[in-house]
Amino acid sequence: MINEKIHAHFAESIQTKIVAAEALPESIEKAAFALTEALIRGNKILVCGNGGAAALAQIFSSHLLNKYETDRPSLPAIAITADSALVSAIATDSHFDQIYAKQISAIAQDGDVLLVISHGGNSRNMIKAVETALSKSLQIIALNGVDGGELAGLLGSDDIEIRAPSDKGPRIEEIHLLVINCLSDLIDQQLFPQY
C-alpha cells in the first residue's frame, strides 16, 4: 500500500513535468531574457512568496547571490520573504497584506523586476505586492498555478506568467523549483558563458 502511494507520487510528478515541458519553455525563455536584461542594466531582482513559495524565493535569490552550479560574480537579488523580524513587524504594526508591498515601496527602483511565486494567485499579500510593483513600473514575472487567480488578471503585456499545469500544491511547487533552476541556469549561460 505505501509502496503504491510512493509510486503514485512519482508518476503524477513525472506526468505533470511532461505537460509542463510542452507548455512552459517559451515563457521560461522570455523570463530568463527579462531577468538577464535587468541585471545587465544594473538593476536587481526582488522575489517573494508564501510558505513553500517563500522557501523557493530564498533558493532563487541564493542561486543569484551565491551561485547556481559554478562560481561566478554575485548577482543582485533579494528574497523579501527572508527577514522574519521585518515581516513580523509589518504584519503587527500595519497588516499582513502589506508585508511585501511595504518593502517593494521602499527598495524597488525603476528597472527592477519582481518575481512572485504563488500556488494560485489569490493571496492578498501577493496581490498587494504586485499592485505596488506595478505602481512603480516594475516588470512582473509570476510563477503561478491552478487558474492563475486574481494575480494573473493584474499582469500587463510586458509581464510574464509561468503557470504550472496543475491544481495540486506539491506538483506546483515541484514545477516552480524546476523553473527556478532553469532560470538560474539560463541567466548564468547568458551572463557568464566563460564559466
Backbone as a ProteinNet text record, in pm:
[ID]
protein_1_A
[PRIMARY]
MINEKIHAHFAESIQTKIVAAEALPESIEKAAFALTEALIRGNKILVCGNGGAAALAQIFSSHLLNKYETDRPSLPAIAITADSALVSAIATDSHFDQIYAKQISAIAQDGDVLLVISHGGNSRNMIKAVETALSKSLQIIALNGVDGGELAGLLGSDDIEIRAPSDKGPRIEEIHLLVINCLSDLIDQQLFPQY
[TERTIARY]
82.4	0	87.1	184.3	271.1	355.5	405.1	485.9	406.2	279.1	193.2	172.7	156.7	138.8	263.5	380.1	505.8	514.8	484.9	487.7	388.2	272.8	171.6	222.1	292.4	350.5	450.3	539.2	639	572.6	474.2	407	335.7	267.7	197.5	296.4	406.5	509.1	568	600.4	657.4	558.4	432.9	331.7	313.9	313	299.8	419.8	537.4	657.6	656.5	603	592.4	500.5	387.5	294.7	361.6	430.8	499	608.9	679.8	787.6	735	611.4	549	493.2	441.6	367.6	452	563.8	629.9	759.8	827.6	958.5	959.4	860.5	860	854	766.9	755.6	879	939.3	1063.5	1175.1	1183.6	1285.5	1265.8	1141.7	1113.5	1153.3	1120.2	1152.7	1304.2	1376	1521.7	1582.2	1532.8	1582.7	1550.9	1429.2	1389.5	1475.9	1499	1581.1	1725.5	1776.7	1913.8	1928.5	1832.5	1837.7	1837	1754.9	1751.1	1887.8	1949.8	2080.2	2187.7	2181.7	2276.8	2262.8	2138.9	2114.8	2163	2199.2	2241.2	2127.9	2015.2	1901.3	1905.9	1809.8	1804.1	1672.6	1669.3	1550.7	1500.1	1373.8	1307.1	1220.7	1219.6	1148	1063.3	938.7	854.8	759.8	713.3	618.1	581.2	478.9	432.1	458	490.2	507.5	619.2	588	686.8	739.7	654.8	697.7	798.2	788.6	888.4	1024.3	1021.9	1146.9	1204.2	1119.1	1165	1222.9	1162.3	1215.3	1357.8	1379.6	1512.8	1611.4	1565.9	1652.3	1695.9	1600.9	1635.2	1733.5	1706.9	1798.3	1936.9	1942.8	2073.9	2147.3	2072.5	2135	2201	2136	2190.8	2300.4	2277.4	2376.5	2501.8	2485.1	2598.7	2640.6	2572.3	2598.8	2487.6	2475.9	2384.8	2465.5	2544.5	2630	2778.1	2813.5	2955	2981.4	3102.1	3141.1	3148	3091.2	3093.6	3058.5	3068.4	3035.8	2891.7	2870.7	2738.4	2644.8	2517.2	2414.1	2313.9	2260.1	2172.7	2029.3	1997.7	1863	1831.2	1708.1	1666.9	1537.2	1540.6	1418.1	1355.2	1251.2	1190.7	1102.7	1111.1	1042.9	1130.4	1261.7	1359.1	1379.3	1344.5	1369.7	1249.6	1256	1140.2	1106.3	1207.1	1180	1103.4	1146.2	1079.5	938.9	926.3	794.8	696.8	740.9	650.2	618.6	715.2	688.8	582.9	596.3	496.6	360.6	358.6	231.7	164.6	244.6	190.7	148.8	235.5	211.5	121.7	119.9	39.7	-66.1	-38.7	-128.4	-50.5	-84.8	-13.7	-16.2	-124.1	-133.5	-18.2	44.6	146.6	290.8	311.3	448	544.7	497	584.2	569.1	447.7	421.5	505	514.9	594.2	741.5	792.8	932.7	956.6	866.4	878	871.5	779.4	765.3	894.7	964.2	1085	1209.7	1226.3	1355.9	1355	1238.4	1234.6	1267.7	1342.4	1378.4	1335.9	1322.1	1284.3	1378.2	1322.5	1403	1421.3	1389.3	1395.5	1284.4	1298.4	1198.1	1148.4	1017.4	959.1	921.9	980.2	943.4	854.3	727.9	635.1	609.2	601.9	581.2	456.3	355.3	226.6	164.8	98.3	29	-91.5	-168.9	-293.8	-324.6	-238.2	-254.5	-362.6	-402	-509.6	-472.7	-349.4	-310.5	-306.4	-369.1	-381	-244.3	-149.8	-18.8	54.3	31.6	92	24.7	-106.2	-179	-129.5	-116.7	-67.5	75.5	158	295.5	296.5	215.2	209.4	153.2	47.9	-9	95.2	170.3	274.3	383.4	425.3	528.4	480.9	356.5	302.8	297.5	265.8	260.7	399	504.1	641.7	701.4	615	653.3	756.6	752.2	839.4	779.6	865.4	817.8	791.6	685.3	647.1	669.9	732.8	737.6	667.4	562.5	480.5	492	542.3	533.1	403.5	310	174.2	127	4.2	-54.5	-205.2	-270.8	-416.7	-468.1	-556.4	-610.4	-548.1	-444	-376.4	-432.1	-557.4	-619.2	-622.9	-645.1	-653.2	-520.6	-411.7	-278.7	-262.7	-306.3	-292.1	-364.3	-476.7	-553.3	-487.5	-388.5	-319	-203.6	-160.2	-40.9	-68	29	18.7	92.2	96	154.5	305.3	372.8	517.5	552	451.6	474.7	469.5	521.9	532.8	477.1	385.7	333.6	383.9	434.8	475	385.2	280.7	178.4	197.5	224.1	237.7	106.1	110.1	-12.4	-66.7	-108.9	-160.8	-245.3	-330.4	-405.1	-367.8	-261	-213.5	-88.4	-90.3	20.8	156.6	169.9	301.4	353	265.5	308.7	346	271	301.4	439.5	466	596.5	709.9	687.9	791.6	820.3	716.8	735.7	804.8	762.8	825.4	974.2	1011.3	1152.5	1228.9	1171.4	1236	1250.2	1148.1	1154.5	1264.7	1273	1378.4	1516.7	1533	1660.4	1688.9	1587.2	1604.1	1644	1573.5	1604.7	1747.3	1785.6	1920.4	2025.6	2005.3	2099.9	2104.3	1988.5	1983.9	2047.3	2025	2088.7	2240.8	2288.4	2433.6	2489.7	2418.6	2467	2474.6	2378	2377.8	2483.1	2499.7	2589.7	2733.7	2750.8	2883.5	2912.8	2908.5	2929.8	3068.5	3163.2	3300.6	3320.1	3222.1	3239.1	3193.5
-120.3	0	127.1	135.7	253.1	262.2	147.2	144.7	197.2	159.8	207.1	358.2	409.4	553.7	630.3	576.7	639.6	641.4	529.3	522.2	619.9	635	728.4	872.3	908.4	1043.2	1066.3	969.9	982.8	992.2	905.9	904.6	1037.3	1089.5	1216.9	1331.4	1329.8	1432	1426.8	1307.3	1290.4	1338.3	1300.5	1340	1491.6	1553.7	1699.5	1765.9	1712.5	1769.3	1750.2	1639.8	1618.2	1724.1	1749.6	1852.2	1990	2018.4	2147.5	2165.1	2057.4	2065	2106.1	2075.5	2116.7	2258.5	2295.6	2421.7	2543.3	2524.9	2637.6	2690.9	2621.1	2670.9	2813.5	2853	2988.2	3094.5	3075.7	3175.4	3172.9	3057.2	3049.6	3124.5	3106.7	3176.2	3327.8	3373.6	3517.7	3571.4	3495.9	3539	3545.2	3446.4	3445.9	3567.6	3601.8	3720.4	3847.5	3856.8	3976.9	3993.4	3885.8	3891.4	3927.7	3867.4	3896.4	4042.1	4092.7	4233	4327.5	4296.8	4380.7	4380.5	4265.5	4255.4	4328.7	4319.7	4390.9	4542.4	4588.9	4732.4	4778.4	4685.4	4721.5	4722.5	4662.9	4655.3	4527.6	4515.5	4399.2	4325	4205	4121.8	4103.3	4138.2	4115.5	3990.6	3905.4	3778.2	3759.3	3714.4	3686.9	3570.7	3512.8	3403.1	3369.1	3289.3	3247.4	3098.8	3061.2	2919.5	2856.5	2746.3	2680.2	2771.1	2860.6	2955.9	3056.1	3086.6	3173.1	3103.6	2973.4	2896.5	2896.6	2884	2888.9	3026.1	3132.2	3267.3	3276.8	3219.4	3221.3	3135.6	3024.2	2940.5	3018.3	3085.1	3159.3	3272.2	3348.4	3458.6	3404.6	3288.9	3231.7	3185.7	3135.1	3098.5	3220.1	3336.2	3455.4	3520	3534.3	3599.7	3515.3	3386.2	3297.8	3230.2	3123.7	3055.8	2955.2	2917.3	2808.4	2679.2	2661.7	2542.5	2576.4	2691.5	2726.9	2860.4	2877.1	3004.3	3111.3	3226	3341.8	3463.3	3584	3702.5	3698.1	3758	3762	3854.2	3820.4	3898.6	3950.8	4073.1	4134.4	4080	4004.5	3950.3	3951.3	3987.4	3994.4	3916.1	3814.6	3744.5	3826.9	3902.3	3990.4	3912.7	3782.1	3692.7	3658.6	3685.8	3623.5	3692.2	3818.6	3892.2	3876.9	3776.9	3746.4	3860.4	3932.4	4045.1	4154.8	4186	4289.3	4245.6	4122.8	4073.4	4073.2	4028.2	4025	4166.2	4258.1	4397.2	4460.4	4441.9	4497.8	4434.1	4302.1	4232.5	4280.3	4309.5	4354.1	4500.5	4585.9	4730.5	4781.4	4710.7	4754.5	4647.8	4559.3	4448.4	4344.3	4218.4	4111.4	4130.5	4189.6	4216.6	4302.6	4378.1	4476.1	4426.9	4300	4256	4267.3	4250.2	4264.1	4400.6	4452.3	4581.7	4693	4694.6	4799.6	4790.4	4670	4653.2	4696.3	4657.4	4696.2	4847.6	4908.8	5054.5	5123.2	5065.4	5127.7	5102.4	4982.3	4948.9	4929.9	4916.3	4894.6	5023.2	5006.8	5119.6	5090.1	5195.9	5181.6	5083.3	4985.8	4886.6	4756	4754.9	4629.8	4535.8	4408.9	4308.2	4243.3	4221	4146.1	4007.7	3905.9	3767	3721.5	3693.2	3645.8	3497	3423.7	3279.3	3247.3	3192.7	3169.7	3039.8	2967.8	2844.9	2875.4	2977	3000.2	3144.7	3237.6	3377.4	3453.8	3408.9	3478.9	3528.9	3512	3560.9	3712.8	3774.5	3920.4	3989	3934	3999.6	3993.1	3889.2	3879.4	3977.3	3990.1	4086.2	4227.8	4262.4	4396	4417.1	4312.4	4323.2	4356.9	4287.2	4310.8	4449.7	4488.6	4622.9	4731.6	4714.7	4812.9	4814.4	4696.1	4687.4	4753.5	4732.5	4793.9	4945.6	4994.8	5140.1	5202.7	5121.4	5168.8	5129.1	5079.5	5040.8	4928.9	4837.3	4720.4	4616.8	4542	4427.9	4314.5	4238.9	4127.3	3996.6	3903.6	3765.1	3683	3613.1	3538.5	3389.3	3316.7	3171.4	3138.9	3081.3	3067.7	2924.9	2897.4	2765.9	2776	2663	2649	2727.8	2827.5	2906.9	3046	3069.8	3199.4	3298.3	3278.7	3363.4	3510.5	3592.5	3737.4	3794.7	3734.7	3783.1	3784.9	3679	3670.5	3786.1	3829.2	3938.1	4074	4086.3	4213.5	4232.7	4124.6	4130	4202	4284.6	4357.3	4285.6	4349.1	4286	4266.4	4346	4330.7	4231.8	4189.3	4095.5	3952.5	3860.1	3720.5	3629	3542.9	3441.4	3304.5	3229.7	3090.8	3007.8	2950.4	2882.3	2731.4	2673.7	2528.3	2462.7	2360.4	2296	2195.1	2248	2161.5	2244	2176.2	2242.3	2183.4	2105.4	2043.2	2114	2161.7	2235.7	2168.4	2040.9	1976.7	1973.4	1947.8	1944.2	2084.3	2185.6	2324.5	2362.2	2329.2	2359.3	2290.9	2165.9	2094.5	2162.6	2204.6	2274.6	2408.1	2481.4	2610.5	2594.2	2490.6	2466.9	2438.1	2358.1	2327.9	2455.2	2539.6	2666.6	2755.3	2763.2	2842.8	2791.3	2660.3	2604	2638.2	2630.5	2668.8	2815.6	2903.5	3046.8	3073.5	3008.6	3027.7	2986.7	2873	2824	2916.9	2959.5	3044.9	3181	3236.2	3363.6	3346.3	3240.2	3214.5	3198.3	3123.3	3100	3229.8	3320.3	3445.5	3543.8	3549.9	3648.8	3599.8	3470.5	3416.7	3291.5	3301.9	3180.3	3121.2	3202.8	3155.7	3070.3	3069.7	2995	2851.2
0	0	0	92.2	98.4	-28.4	-74	-194.7	-314.3	-324.7	-434	-426	-304.3	-285.2	-330.5	-295.9	-338	-489.9	-553	-699.9	-761.4	-697.5	-749.2	-744.4	-636.8	-628.2	-740.5	-761.2	-867.2	-1004.5	-1028.3	-1158.9	-1185.5	-1084.2	-1100.7	-1124.2	-1051.8	-1069	-1209.8	-1254.7	-1388.8	-1494.6	-1480.7	-1580.1	-1583.1	-1466.6	-1460.5	-1527.5	-1506.6	-1568.5	-1720.1	-1768.5	-1913.2	-1974.9	-1910.9	-1960.1	-1954.9	-1844.4	-1828.5	-1932.1	-1965.6	-2064.8	-2201.7	-2230	-2356.2	-2347.9	-2231.6	-2219.4	-2181.9	-2110.9	-2045.9	-2106.9	-2196.3	-2241.1	-2295.2	-2372.8	-2429.8	-2320.6	-2221.4	-2114.5	-2023.4	-2003.2	-1924.2	-1997.2	-2127.4	-2206.8	-2198.9	-2213.9	-2203.2	-2066.4	-1962.9	-1826.5	-1806.6	-1856.7	-1843.6	-1911.8	-2030.5	-2100.2	-2022.8	-1969.7	-1894.1	-1768.9	-1697.2	-1576.9	-1611.4	-1716.7	-1758.9	-1800.6	-1876.7	-1920.4	-1800.7	-1701.1	-1580.4	-1511.9	-1502	-1437.4	-1518	-1649.8	-1735.5	-1716	-1697.6	-1675.8	-1538.7	-1452.3	-1317.8	-1217.7	-1254.8	-1164	-1081.9	-990.7	-902.9	-921.7	-866.7	-871.6	-729.5	-708.2	-580.5	-596.2	-493.4	-502.2	-377.3	-396.2	-278.8	-305	-195.2	-197.2	-54	-37.1	95.7	117.3	239.9	273.5	192.8	124.2	40.6	-68.3	-118.8	-221.4	-164.5	-34.7	29.5	30.6	56.4	52.1	-89.2	-189.6	-328.4	-362.3	-307.7	-329.2	-274.2	-157.8	-97.8	-177.3	-229.8	-312.7	-436.6	-503.1	-624.5	-594.5	-489.1	-457.7	-419.5	-353.7	-320.4	-446.3	-546.6	-673.8	-738.1	-729	-793.5	-709.7	-580.6	-494.9	-473.9	-463.7	-439	-569.1	-604.5	-731.4	-757.7	-883.7	-919.5	-925.8	-1031.3	-1038.5	-1037.6	-1090	-1098.7	-1030.4	-981	-921.1	-1028.5	-998.6	-1086.7	-1002.1	-1055.6	-976.1	-922.7	-807	-744.3	-821.3	-817.7	-886	-782.4	-802.8	-703	-704.6	-601.7	-583.2	-434.7	-402.6	-262.7	-245.1	-158.6	-119.2	-7.4	-39.6	60.6	158.8	151.3	245.5	364.9	354.6	444	578.2	592	716.4	809.2	896.5	981.9	1077.8	1126.4	1216.3	1141.9	1020.2	941.3	901.6	852.5	809.8	926.8	1044.5	1159.8	1209.8	1199.3	1239.8	1150.4	1019.6	926.8	951.9	970	994.1	1121.7	1225	1353	1350.2	1297.2	1302.5	1189.7	1080.2	966	939.8	848.3	818.4	740.9	757.5	688.7	537	485.6	341.2	290.8	379.8	340.9	354.3	394.5	427.1	309.8	189.4	72.3	7.1	5.5	-58.9	3.6	136.5	202.6	164.9	156.7	118.7	-25.9	-114.5	-255.5	-268	-195	-198	-156	-59.3	-4	-87.9	-142.7	-202.5	-354	-414.2	-559.2	-633.2	-740.9	-826.2	-968.8	-1046.5	-1185.9	-1255.5	-1324.3	-1394.7	-1319.9	-1189.5	-1113.9	-1161.6	-1127.4	-1162.6	-1034.1	-1026.5	-914.8	-964.9	-901.1	-928	-813.2	-843.5	-741.6	-764.5	-654.3	-661.3	-579.9	-647.1	-582.2	-632.3	-543.4	-584.9	-672.6	-633.1	-705.8	-736.9	-693.9	-731.8	-658.6	-540.3	-469.1	-329.4	-286.4	-153.7	-155.5	-55	-52.4	-48.6	26.7	33.8	-99.6	-177.4	-310.1	-406.5	-396.4	-481.4	-452.1	-323	-284.6	-333.1	-328.2	-377.3	-525.6	-602.9	-747.4	-775.8	-705.5	-726.7	-698.1	-590.8	-556.6	-662.5	-706.5	-810	-939.2	-974.2	-1095.5	-1082.5	-961.9	-941	-954.2	-937.2	-951.4	-1087	-1176.5	-1313.5	-1318.3	-1222.5	-1226.7	-1321	-1387.4	-1463.5	-1364.9	-1388.7	-1301.9	-1375.8	-1307.6	-1355	-1247.3	-1286.6	-1190.7	-1216.4	-1116.6	-1117.2	-1045.7	-1118.1	-1068.6	-1088	-1046.3	-1063.7	-1072.6	-1070	-1076.8	-1197.7	-1175.2	-1287.4	-1294.4	-1214.3	-1214.6	-1115.1	-1074.5	-973.3	-1009.3	-907.9	-926.1	-975.3	-932.8	-971	-1123	-1190.3	-1336	-1405	-1348.4	-1406.9	-1393.8	-1304.4	-1285	-1383.6	-1445.6	-1528.8	-1660.5	-1700.2	-1825.8	-1937.4	-2053.2	-2171.6	-2159.6	-2078.1	-2059	-1948.4	-1872.4	-1763.1	-1817	-1739.3	-1784.2	-1676.3	-1715.4	-1623.8	-1668.2	-1572.2	-1594	-1502.4	-1559.5	-1478.9	-1482.3	-1366.9	-1356	-1394.5	-1479.1	-1524.9	-1422.9	-1308.6	-1201.8	-1105.9	-1033.1	-925.8	-789.9	-785.7	-661.4	-613	-488	-431.4	-446.3	-410.5	-422.9	-566.2	-662.5	-802.8	-850.9	-807.7	-844.3	-789.7	-663.8	-604.3	-679.6	-721.1	-796	-929.6	-998.2	-1125.9	-1101.7	-999	-969.7	-938.4	-864.3	-836.3	-965.3	-1052.1	-1179.9	-1264.8	-1264.7	-1338.7	-1281.4	-1149.6	-1084.2	-1125.2	-1130.4	-1173.3	-1319.8	-1403.9	-1545.1	-1556.5	-1486.4	-1492.4	-1444.6	-1335.7	-1281	-1382.9	-1446.3	-1546	-1667.4	-1717	-1835.5	-1809.4	-1691.2	-1655.3	-1655.4	-1593.2	-1590.5	-1731.2	-1816.3	-1952.4	-2033	-2010.2	-2084	-2032	-1900.8	-1842.6	-1829.6	-1807	-1779.5	-1861.6	-1994.1	-2075.6	-2059	-2011.1	-1996.1	-1872	-1779.1	-1653.3	-1667.7
[MASK]
+++++++++++++++++++++++++++++++++++++++++++++++++++++++++++++++++++++++++++++++++++++++++++++++++++++++++++++++++++++++++++++++++++++++++++++++++++++++++++++++++++++++++++++++++++++++++++++++++++

